[in-house]
Amino acid sequence: MKSSLSSHVLDTTLGKPAEAMKLVLTTPDGQTVEAITNNDGRCNDWGDTEFHAGVYQLRFLTGDYLQEHHQSSFYPQVDICFQISEEGGHYHIPLLISPYGFSSYRGS
């Protein structure tokens, strides 16, 4: 089964999607892919990346976004490491962000 990855960033202070936030995906072999959230705070365009079993890191570059919208940012970036299994499937990594906190979970 083929694997896929998506993400969704929500600004919990404004109660809105975080548009135009930069993301950097690092694959198990160390390659990086840059992406950006759309106007709904979503991202699922990883170029021609093929997702295989292994540990990945998704870096959300939160600092610029938070400075622009809140004039403050305690977290310049948020790194989330996750593992894709041999069975494949869809992986969704949501991020809830505010100037002084964040949360994530495995979404659907």
MMTF fields as JSON, N, C-alpha, C and O atoms, coordinates in Angstrom:
{
  "mmtfVersion": "1.0.0",
  "mmtfProducer": "UNKNOWN",
  "numBonds": 431,
  "numAtoms": 432,
  "numGroups": 108,
  "numChains": 1,
  "numModels": 1,
  "chainsPerModel": [1],
  "groupsPerChain": [108],
  "chainIdList": ["A"],
  "bondAtomList": [4, 2, 8, 6, 12, 10, 16, 14, 20, 18, 24, 22, 28, 26, 32, 30, 36, 34, 40, 38, 44, 42, 48, 46, 52, 50, 56, 54, 60, 58, 64, 62, 68, 66, 72, 70, 76, 74, 80, 78, 84, 82, 88, 86, 92, 90, 96, 94, 100, 98, 104, 102, 108, 106, 112, 110, 116, 114, 120, 118, 124, 122, 128, 126, 132, 130, 136, 134, 140, 138, 144, 142, 148, 146, 152, 150, 156, 154, 160, 158, 164, 162, 168, 166, 172, 170, 176, 174, 180, 178, 184, 182, 188, 186, 192, 190, 196, 194, 200, 198, 204, 202, 208, 206, 212, 210, 216, 214, 220, 218, 224, 222, 228, 226, 232, 230, 236, 234, 240, 238, 244, 242, 248, 246, 252, 250, 256, 254, 260, 258, 264, 262, 268, 266, 272, 270, 276, 274, 280, 278, 284, 282, 288, 286, 292, 290, 296, 294, 300, 298, 304, 302, 308, 306, 312, 310, 316, 314, 320, 318, 324, 322, 328, 326, 332, 330, 336, 334, 340, 338, 344, 342, 348, 346, 352, 350, 356, 354, 360, 358, 364, 362, 368, 366, 372, 370, 376, 374, 380, 378, 384, 382, 388, 386, 392, 390, 396, 394, 400, 398, 404, 402, 408, 406, 412, 410, 416, 414, 420, 418, 424, 422, 428, 426],
  "bondOrderList": [1, 1, 1, 1, 1, 1, 1, 1, 1, 1, 1, 1, 1, 1, 1, 1, 1, 1, 1, 1, 1, 1, 1, 1, 1, 1, 1, 1, 1, 1, 1, 1, 1, 1, 1, 1, 1, 1, 1, 1, 1, 1, 1, 1, 1, 1, 1, 1, 1, 1, 1, 1, 1, 1, 1, 1, 1, 1, 1, 1, 1, 1, 1, 1, 1, 1, 1, 1, 1, 1, 1, 1, 1, 1, 1, 1, 1, 1, 1, 1, 1, 1, 1, 1, 1, 1, 1, 1, 1, 1, 1, 1, 1, 1, 1, 1, 1, 1, 1, 1, 1, 1, 1, 1, 1, 1, 1],
  "groupList": [{"groupName": "MET", "atomNameList": ["N", "CA", "C", "O"], "elementList": ["N", "C", "C", "O"], "formalChargeList": [0, 0, 0, 0], "bondAtomList": [1, 0, 2, 1, 3, 2], "bondOrderList": [1, 1, 2], "singleLetterCode": "M", "chemCompType": "L-PEPTIDE LINKING"}, {"groupName": "LYS", "atomNameList": ["N", "CA", "C", "O"], "elementList": ["N", "C", "C", "O"], "formalChargeList": [0, 0, 0, 0], "bondAtomList": [1, 0, 2, 1, 3, 2], "bondOrderList": [1, 1, 2], "singleLetterCode": "K", "chemCompType": "L-PEPTIDE LINKING"}, {"groupName": "SER", "atomNameList": ["N", "CA", "C", "O"], "elementList": ["N", "C", "C", "O"], "formalChargeList": [0, 0, 0, 0], "bondAtomList": [1, 0, 2, 1, 3, 2], "bondOrderList": [1, 1, 2], "singleLetterCode": "S", "chemCompType": "L-PEPTIDE LINKING"}, {"groupName": "LEU", "atomNameList": ["N", "CA", "C", "O"], "elementList": ["N", "C", "C", "O"], "formalChargeList": [0, 0, 0, 0], "bondAtomList": [1, 0, 2, 1, 3, 2], "bondOrderList": [1, 1, 2], "singleLetterCode": "L", "chemCompType": "L-PEPTIDE LINKING"}, {"groupName": "HIS", "atomNameList": ["N", "CA", "C", "O"], "elementList": ["N", "C", "C", "O"], "formalChargeList": [0, 0, 0, 0], "bondAtomList": [1, 0, 2, 1, 3, 2], "bondOrderList": [1, 1, 2], "singleLetterCode": "H", "chemCompType": "L-PEPTIDE LINKING"}, {"groupName": "VAL", "atomNameList": ["N", "CA", "C", "O"], "elementList": ["N", "C", "C", "O"], "formalChargeList": [0, 0, 0, 0], "bondAtomList": [1, 0, 2, 1, 3, 2], "bondOrderList": [1, 1, 2], "singleLetterCode": "V", "chemCompType": "L-PEPTIDE LINKING"}, {"groupName": "ASP", "atomNameList": ["N", "CA", "C", "O"], "elementList": ["N", "C", "C", "O"], "formalChargeList": [0, 0, 0, 0], "bondAtomList": [1, 0, 2, 1, 3, 2], "bondOrderList": [1, 1, 2], "singleLetterCode": "D", "chemCompType": "L-PEPTIDE LINKING"}, {"groupName": "THR", "atomNameList": ["N", "CA", "C", "O"], "elementList": ["N", "C", "C", "O"], "formalChargeList": [0, 0, 0, 0], "bondAtomList": [1, 0, 2, 1, 3, 2], "bondOrderList": [1, 1, 2], "singleLetterCode": "T", "chemCompType": "L-PEPTIDE LINKING"}, {"groupName": "GLY", "atomNameList": ["N", "CA", "C", "O"], "elementList": ["N", "C", "C", "O"], "formalChargeList": [0, 0, 0, 0], "bondAtomList": [1, 0, 2, 1, 3, 2], "bondOrderList": [1, 1, 2], "singleLetterCode": "G", "chemCompType": "PEPTIDE LINKING"}, {"groupName": "PRO", "atomNameList": ["N", "CA", "C", "O"], "elementList": ["N", "C", "C", "O"], "formalChargeList": [0, 0, 0, 0], "bondAtomList": [1, 0, 2, 1, 3, 2], "bondOrderList": [1, 1, 2], "singleLetterCode": "P", "chemCompType": "L-PEPTIDE LINKING"}, {"groupName": "ALA", "atomNameList": ["N", "CA", "C", "O"], "elementList": ["N", "C", "C", "O"], "formalChargeList": [0, 0, 0, 0], "bondAtomList": [1, 0, 2, 1, 3, 2], "bondOrderList": [1, 1, 2], "singleLetterCode": "A", "chemCompType": "L-PEPTIDE LINKING"}, {"groupName": "GLU", "atomNameList": ["N", "CA", "C", "O"], "elementList": ["N", "C", "C", "O"], "formalChargeList": [0, 0, 0, 0], "bondAtomList": [1, 0, 2, 1, 3, 2], "bondOrderList": [1, 1, 2], "singleLetterCode": "E", "chemCompType": "L-PEPTIDE LINKING"}, {"groupName": "GLN", "atomNameList": ["N", "CA", "C", "O"], "elementList": ["N", "C", "C", "O"], "formalChargeList": [0, 0, 0, 0], "bondAtomList": [1, 0, 2, 1, 3, 2], "bondOrderList": [1, 1, 2], "singleLetterCode": "Q", "chemCompType": "L-PEPTIDE LINKING"}, {"groupName": "ILE", "atomNameList": ["N", "CA", "C", "O"], "elementList": ["N", "C", "C", "O"], "formalChargeList": [0, 0, 0, 0], "bondAtomList": [1, 0, 2, 1, 3, 2], "bondOrderList": [1, 1, 2], "singleLetterCode": "I", "chemCompType": "L-PEPTIDE LINKING"}, {"groupName": "ASN", "atomNameList": ["N", "CA", "C", "O"], "elementList": ["N", "C", "C", "O"], "formalChargeList": [0, 0, 0, 0], "bondAtomList": [1, 0, 2, 1, 3, 2], "bondOrderList": [1, 1, 2], "singleLetterCode": "N", "chemCompType": "L-PEPTIDE LINKING"}, {"groupName": "ARG", "atomNameList": ["N", "CA", "C", "O"], "elementList": ["N", "C", "C", "O"], "formalChargeList": [0, 0, 0, 0], "bondAtomList": [1, 0, 2, 1, 3, 2], "bondOrderList": [1, 1, 2], "singleLetterCode": "R", "chemCompType": "L-PEPTIDE LINKING"}, {"groupName": "CYS", "atomNameList": ["N", "CA", "C", "O"], "elementList": ["N", "C", "C", "O"], "formalChargeList": [0, 0, 0, 0], "bondAtomList": [1, 0, 2, 1, 3, 2], "bondOrderList": [1, 1, 2], "singleLetterCode": "C", "chemCompType": "L-PEPTIDE LINKING"}, {"groupName": "TRP", "atomNameList": ["N", "CA", "C", "O"], "elementList": ["N", "C", "C", "O"], "formalChargeList": [0, 0, 0, 0], "bondAtomList": [1, 0, 2, 1, 3, 2], "bondOrderList": [1, 1, 2], "singleLetterCode": "W", "chemCompType": "L-PEPTIDE LINKING"}, {"groupName": "PHE", "atomNameList": ["N", "CA", "C", "O"], "elementList": ["N", "C", "C", "O"], "formalChargeList": [0, 0, 0, 0], "bondAtomList": [1, 0, 2, 1, 3, 2], "bondOrderList": [1, 1, 2], "singleLetterCode": "F", "chemCompType": "L-PEPTIDE LINKING"}, {"groupName": "TYR", "atomNameList": ["N", "CA", "C", "O"], "elementList": ["N", "C", "C", "O"], "formalChargeList": [0, 0, 0, 0], "bondAtomList": [1, 0, 2, 1, 3, 2], "bondOrderList": [1, 1, 2], "singleLetterCode": "Y", "chemCompType": "L-PEPTIDE LINKING"}],
  "groupTypeList": [0, 1, 2, 2, 3, 2, 2, 4, 5, 3, 6, 7, 7, 3, 8, 1, 9, 10, 11, 10, 0, 1, 3, 5, 3, 7, 7, 9, 6, 8, 12, 7, 5, 11, 10, 13, 7, 14, 14, 6, 8, 15, 16, 14, 6, 17, 8, 6, 7, 11, 18, 4, 10, 8, 5, 19, 12, 3, 15, 18, 3, 7, 8, 6, 19, 3, 12, 11, 4, 4, 12, 2, 2, 18, 19, 9, 12, 5, 6, 13, 16, 18, 12, 13, 2, 11, 11, 8, 8, 4, 19, 4, 13, 9, 3, 3, 13, 2, 9, 19, 8, 18, 2, 2, 19, 15, 8, 2],
  "groupIdList": [1, 2, 3, 4, 5, 6, 7, 8, 9, 10, 11, 12, 13, 14, 15, 16, 17, 18, 19, 20, 21, 22, 23, 24, 25, 26, 27, 28, 29, 30, 31, 32, 33, 34, 35, 36, 37, 38, 39, 40, 41, 42, 43, 44, 45, 46, 47, 48, 49, 50, 51, 52, 53, 54, 55, 56, 57, 58, 59, 60, 61, 62, 63, 64, 65, 66, 67, 68, 69, 70, 71, 72, 73, 74, 75, 76, 77, 78, 79, 80, 81, 82, 83, 84, 85, 86, 87, 88, 89, 90, 91, 92, 93, 94, 95, 96, 97, 98, 99, 100, 101, 102, 103, 104, 105, 106, 107, 108],
  "secStructList": [7, 7, 3, 3, 3, 3, 3, 3, 3, 3, 3, 6, 6, 6, 6, 3, 3, 7, 6, 6, 7, 3, 3, 3, 3, 3, 7, 6, 6, 1, 7, 3, 3, 3, 3, 3, 7, 7, 6, 6, 1, 3, 3, 7, 7, 7, 6, 6, 7, 7, 5, 7, 1, 3, 3, 3, 3, 3, 3, 3, 3, 2, 2, 2, 2, 2, 2, 2, 2, 2, 1, 7, 7, 1, 7, 1, 7, 3, 3, 3, 3, 3, 3, 3, 7, 6, 6, 7, 3, 3, 3, 3, 3, 3, 3, 3, 3, 3, 6, 6, 3, 3, 3, 3, 7, 7, 5, 7],
  "xCoordList": [0.839, 0.0, 0.885, 1.861, 0.552, 1.309, 0.961, -0.185, 1.963, 1.759, 1.626, 2.174, 0.886, 0.759, 0.804, 0.595, 1.082, 1.234, 0.533, 0.637, -0.179, -0.765, -0.59, -0.305, -0.767, -0.674, -1.695, -2.141, -2.059, -3.018, -2.596, -2.46, -2.388, -1.952, -3.082, -3.589, -3.467, -4.516, -3.954, -3.255, -4.263, -3.881, -5.0, -6.086, -4.735, -5.787, -6.125, -7.203, -5.242, -5.536, -6.533, -7.48, -6.315, -7.209, -8.405, -9.406, -8.29, -9.356, -9.441, -10.527, -8.271, -8.23, -7.074, -6.136, -7.144, -6.008, -4.783, -4.904, -3.609, -2.345, -1.882, -1.261, -2.193, -1.857, -0.409, 0.111, 0.232, 1.581, 2.668, 3.653, 2.496, 3.554, 4.463, 3.988, 5.76, 6.727, 6.904, 6.884, 7.079, 7.321, 8.514, 8.746, 9.267, 10.385, 10.253, 10.258, 10.137, 10.05, 11.425, 12.05, 11.896, 13.144, 12.807, 12.138, 13.276, 12.99, 14.006, 15.026, 13.735, 14.672, 16.091, 17.047, 16.242, 17.583, 18.217, 19.271, 17.588, 18.171, 17.828, 18.278, 17.044, 16.641, 15.582, 14.808, 15.555, 14.562, 13.688, 14.127, 12.435, 11.466, 10.798, 10.295, 10.788, 10.142, 8.738, 8.48, 7.831, 6.439, 5.88, 6.557, 4.65, 4.001, 2.509, 1.909, 1.919, 0.488, -0.317, 0.09, -1.46, -2.337, -3.244, -3.043, -4.228, -5.093, -5.987, -6.605, -6.064, -6.815, -5.876, -6.311, -4.587, -3.615, -3.193, -2.585, -3.504, -3.212, -2.005, -1.669, -1.375, -0.24, -0.224, -0.241, -0.191, -0.046, 0.773, 0.732, 1.516, 2.337, 3.803, 4.468, 4.29, 5.669, 6.465, 7.4, 6.084, 6.783, 6.65, 5.565, 7.744, 7.726, 8.187, 8.606, 8.11, 8.536, 7.713, 6.483, 8.399, 7.743, 7.946, 9.069, 6.868, 6.928, 7.085, 6.243, 8.184, 8.482, 8.553, 8.58, 8.583, 8.681, 9.935, 10.998, 9.791, 10.931, 10.499, 9.312, 11.486, 11.244, 11.45, 12.48, 10.459, 10.462, 10.418, 10.012, 10.845, 10.702, 9.993, 10.365, 8.981, 8.28, 8.532, 8.105, 9.227, 9.552, 8.595, 8.514, 7.887, 7.001, 7.768, 8.151, 7.995, 8.72, 7.703, 7.211, 7.409, 6.319, 6.674, 5.779, 7.957, 8.38, 7.884, 7.287, 8.12, 7.696, 6.183, 5.682, 5.458, 3.994, 3.508, 2.683, 4.018, 3.562, 3.953, 3.167, 5.139, 5.543, 4.611, 4.195, 4.291, 3.432, 2.019, 1.437, 1.469, 0.073, -0.124, -1.215, 0.926, 0.766, 1.867, 1.83, 2.837, 3.971, 4.762, 5.468, 4.636, 5.354, 5.428, 4.498, 6.569, 6.718, 7.748, 8.929, 7.308, 8.219, 8.877, 10.004, 8.18, 8.655, 8.995, 8.082, 10.274, 10.631, 10.363, 10.205, 10.315, 9.995, 9.475, 9.757, 8.714, 8.211, 8.59, 8.23, 9.315, 9.707, 8.867, 8.748, 8.291, 7.518, 8.125, 8.153, 8.609, 9.133, 8.034, 7.327, 7.899, 6.867, 7.382, 8.33, 6.737, 7.182, 6.1, 4.942, 6.489, 5.608, 5.897, 7.054, 4.854, 5.016, 5.082, 4.805, 5.45, 5.528, 4.17, 4.106, 3.086, 1.744, 1.288, 0.351, 1.947, 1.584, 0.299, -0.074, -0.374, -1.606, -1.408, -0.345, -2.44, -2.372, -1.968, -2.482, -1.045, -0.584, -0.927, -0.597, -1.588, -1.979, -1.409, -1.665, -0.628, 0.033, -0.533, -0.075, -1.511, -2.028, -1.154, -0.52, -1.134, -0.45, -1.387, -1.887, -1.619, -2.366, -1.32, -0.515, -1.33, -0.261, -0.82, -1.859, -0.111, -0.37, 1.008, 2.001, 1.099, 2.416, 3.183, 4.414, 2.472, 3.154, 2.802, 2.977, 2.309, 1.998, 1.703, 1.397, 1.804, 1.445, 1.041, 1.348, 0.35, -0.099, -0.199, -0.485, 0.039, -0.104, -0.574, -0.514, -1.042, -1.559, -1.6, -1.413, -1.837, -2.013, -3.461, -4.373, -3.654, -5.002, -5.423, -4.744, -6.537, -7.047, -7.261, -7.687],
  "yCoordList": [-1.184, 0.0, 1.251, 1.322, 2.209, 3.451, 4.378, 4.428, 5.109, 6.057, 7.471, 7.799, 8.309, 9.722, 10.541, 10.019, 11.842, 12.72, 14.045, 14.621, 14.518, 15.854, 16.505, 15.839, 17.824, 18.568, 19.695, 20.12, 20.174, 21.269, 22.078, 21.532, 23.382, 24.248, 25.214, 25.931, 25.218, 26.12, 27.057, 26.629, 28.326, 29.341, 29.384, 29.896, 28.853, 28.742, 30.079, 30.221, 31.053, 32.383, 33.116, 33.731, 33.046, 33.711, 32.846, 33.344, 31.539, 30.625, 30.491, 30.331, 30.559, 30.507, 29.631, 29.376, 29.171, 28.444, 29.342, 30.553, 28.745, 29.472, 29.406, 28.433, 30.445, 30.52, 30.943, 31.773, 30.379, 30.743, 30.455, 31.188, 29.394, 28.967, 27.995, 27.095, 28.182, 27.307, 26.027, 26.044, 24.909, 23.605, 22.97, 23.193, 22.179, 21.429, 19.98, 19.698, 19.08, 17.647, 17.029, 17.228, 16.276, 15.529, 14.052, 13.533, 13.372, 11.95, 11.1, 11.616, 9.815, 8.954, 8.948, 8.711, 9.206, 9.221, 10.617, 10.822, 11.583, 12.898, 13.938, 15.08, 13.574, 14.556, 15.492, 15.091, 16.738, 17.691, 18.183, 18.311, 18.453, 18.99, 20.171, 20.043, 21.326, 22.515, 22.643, 22.295, 23.151, 23.335, 24.541, 25.124, 24.907, 26.043, 25.752, 25.131, 26.208, 25.962, 26.858, 27.972, 26.339, 27.101, 28.032, 28.188, 28.644, 29.599, 28.945, 29.641, 27.624, 26.891, 26.278, 25.468, 26.657, 26.145, 24.712, 24.078, 24.194, 22.794, 22.671, 23.586, 21.52, 21.218, 19.725, 18.9, 19.389, 17.983, 17.857, 16.821, 18.905, 18.894, 18.724, 19.679, 17.502, 17.171, 16.819, 16.019, 17.429, 17.169, 15.714, 15.138, 15.126, 13.724, 12.765, 11.643, 13.206, 12.371, 11.091, 11.126, 9.975, 8.692, 8.344, 8.372, 8.02, 7.752, 6.256, 5.444, 5.925, 4.545, 4.453, 5.476, 3.248, 3.063, 3.74, 3.686, 4.374, 5.036, 6.213, 6.52, 6.874, 8.023, 9.304, 9.486, 10.181, 11.456, 12.583, 12.393, 13.766, 14.966, 16.03, 16.298, 16.626, 17.731, 18.978, 19.056, 19.95, 21.195, 22.291, 22.594, 22.865, 23.989, 25.255, 25.414, 26.148, 27.382, 28.422, 29.246, 28.36, 29.126, 30.568, 31.409, 30.883, 32.197, 33.356, 34.292, 33.314, 34.419, 34.595, 35.715, 33.479, 33.553, 34.194, 35.107, 33.718, 34.232, 35.695, 36.469, 36.084, 37.492, 38.382, 39.448, 37.934, 38.726, 38.885, 39.967, 37.821, 37.841, 38.178, 38.588, 38.01, 38.209, 39.08, 39.364, 39.502, 40.302, 39.623, 40.285, 38.307, 37.561, 36.095, 35.543, 35.478, 34.049, 33.453, 33.797, 32.574, 31.861, 30.7, 30.315, 30.153, 29.001, 29.416, 29.607, 29.562, 29.926, 28.79, 29.016, 27.58, 26.418, 25.307, 25.261, 24.42, 23.24, 22.029, 21.945, 21.094, 19.864, 18.704, 18.487, 17.968, 16.784, 15.596, 15.553, 14.636, 13.397, 12.347, 12.23, 11.592, 10.552, 9.399, 9.539, 8.269, 7.059, 6.545, 6.4, 6.273, 5.637, 4.146, 3.728, 3.356, 1.907, 1.23, 1.837, -0.021, -0.839, -0.957, -1.094, -0.905, -1.098, 0.086, -0.039, 1.234, 2.411, 3.049, 2.919, 3.736, 4.43, 5.93, 6.434, 6.633, 8.091, 8.565, 8.08, 9.516, 10.109, 11.599, 12.299, 12.072, 13.472, 14.036, 13.509, 15.119, 15.726, 17.145, 18.086, 17.299, 18.635, 19.343, 18.704, 20.668, 21.474, 22.586, 23.349, 22.67, 23.781, 24.694, 24.256, 25.974, 26.876, 28.179, 28.674, 28.713, 30.047, 30.633, 29.908, 31.912, 32.483, 31.766, 31.792, 31.128, 30.527, 29.062, 28.552, 28.383, 26.973, 26.304, 26.961, 24.986, 24.216, 22.809, 22.351, 22.141, 20.775, 20.077, 20.704, 18.767, 17.968, 16.576, 16.175, 15.849, 14.492, 13.832, 14.506, 12.546, 11.901, 12.077, 11.558, 12.804, 13.053, 11.98, 10.967, 12.212, 11.239, 11.89, 11.225],
  "zCoordList": [0.0, 0.0, 0.0, 0.747, -0.817, -0.918, 0.244, 0.689, 0.728, 1.818, 1.271, 0.218, 2.007, 1.662, 2.944, 4.039, 2.79, 3.944, 3.693, 2.611, 4.702, 4.661, 6.024, 7.019, 6.047, 7.291, 7.262, 6.196, 8.449, 8.589, 9.804, 10.899, 9.618, 10.711, 11.053, 10.19, 12.33, 12.799, 13.857, 14.775, 13.719, 14.688, 15.733, 15.461, 16.913, 17.927, 18.572, 19.149, 18.491, 19.033, 18.145, 18.636, 16.838, 15.894, 15.514, 14.999, 15.773, 15.362, 13.854, 13.297, 13.181, 11.727, 11.257, 12.012, 10.006, 9.431, 9.331, 9.143, 9.458, 9.345, 7.894, 7.465, 7.161, 5.736, 5.534, 6.28, 4.535, 4.084, 5.119, 5.203, 5.907, 6.819, 6.07, 5.377, 6.215, 5.558, 6.373, 7.604, 5.648, 6.25, 5.554, 4.366, 6.304, 5.729, 6.192, 7.39, 5.245, 5.527, 5.318, 4.276, 6.313, 6.175, 6.135, 7.029, 5.087, 4.894, 5.659, 6.115, 5.8, 6.534, 5.967, 6.706, 4.664, 4.069, 4.096, 3.494, 4.789, 4.979, 3.926, 4.026, 2.922, 1.923, 2.516, 3.386, 2.041, 2.525, 1.376, 0.233, 1.73, 0.786, 1.467, 2.583, 0.8, 1.345, 0.779, -0.373, 1.615, 1.201, 1.95, 2.797, 1.634, 2.279, 2.406, 1.529, 3.511, 3.698, 2.75, 2.421, 2.327, 1.434, 2.246, 3.451, 1.608, 2.301, 3.347, 4.153, 3.344, 4.367, 5.406, 6.224, 5.384, 6.342, 6.078, 6.941, 4.904, 4.585, 3.664, 2.912, 3.75, 2.881, 2.585, 3.498, 1.312, 0.915, -0.366, -1.029, -0.716, -1.919, -1.532, -1.131, -1.659, -1.308, -2.55, -2.5, -3.669, -4.922, -5.319, -5.244, -5.739, -6.174, -5.072, -5.358, -3.818, -2.692, -2.626, -2.671, -2.52, -2.281, -0.815, -0.312, -0.141, 1.289, 1.542, 1.16, 2.196, 2.561, 4.08, 4.765, 4.603, 6.053, 6.584, 5.966, 7.734, 8.361, 9.2, 9.307, 9.798, 10.663, 9.858, 9.208, 9.912, 9.207, 10.223, 11.369, 9.781, 10.611, 9.79, 8.647, 10.376, 9.742, 10.58, 11.733, 9.996, 10.697, 10.215, 9.025, 11.165, 10.9, 11.281, 12.44, 10.335, 10.603, 11.092, 10.32, 12.369, 12.98, 13.291, 13.374, 13.466, 13.936, 13.093, 13.625, 11.79, 10.923, 10.952, 11.048, 10.869, 10.905, 12.202, 12.176, 13.333, 14.624, 14.822, 15.368, 14.394, 14.498, 13.679, 14.133, 12.475, 11.597, 12.154, 12.068, 12.721, 13.164, 14.637, 15.034, 15.46, 16.908, 17.521, 18.718, 16.722, 17.175, 18.298, 19.059, 18.389, 19.415, 19.009, 18.421, 19.343, 19.065, 20.006, 19.944, 20.864, 21.743, 20.998, 21.311, 20.026, 19.26, 17.833, 17.03, 17.487, 16.116, 15.131, 13.932, 15.65, 14.818, 15.716, 16.913, 15.106, 15.812, 14.974, 13.8, 15.571, 14.888, 15.393, 16.599, 14.467, 14.816, 14.083, 12.853, 14.858, 14.289, 14.35, 15.351, 13.28, 13.228, 12.384, 11.611, 12.552, 11.871, 10.936, 11.326, 9.706, 8.733, 8.767, 8.715, 8.854, 8.982, 7.612, 6.577, 7.644, 6.423, 5.738, 4.517, 6.509, 5.959, 5.111, 4.321, 5.271, 4.484, 4.963, 6.129, 4.064, 4.397, 4.402, 4.038, 4.819, 4.85, 6.238, 7.247, 6.279, 7.527, 7.495, 6.538, 8.541, 8.629, 9.919, 11.002, 9.799, 10.945, 11.145, 10.498, 12.026, 12.315, 13.351, 14.19, 13.274, 14.271, 14.702, 13.876, 16.003, 16.601, 17.217, 18.04, 16.818, 17.225, 17.792, 17.355, 18.762, 19.3, 19.634, 19.566, 19.989, 20.261, 21.378, 21.39, 22.316, 23.474, 23.704, 24.81, 22.675, 22.846, 21.509, 20.514, 21.52, 20.336, 20.752, 21.852, 19.848, 20.081, 18.736, 17.716, 18.747, 17.539, 17.913, 19.075, 16.917, 17.096, 15.735, 14.722, 15.686, 14.392, 13.984, 14.627, 12.923, 12.411, 11.428, 11.262, 10.788, 9.815, 8.463, 7.518]
}
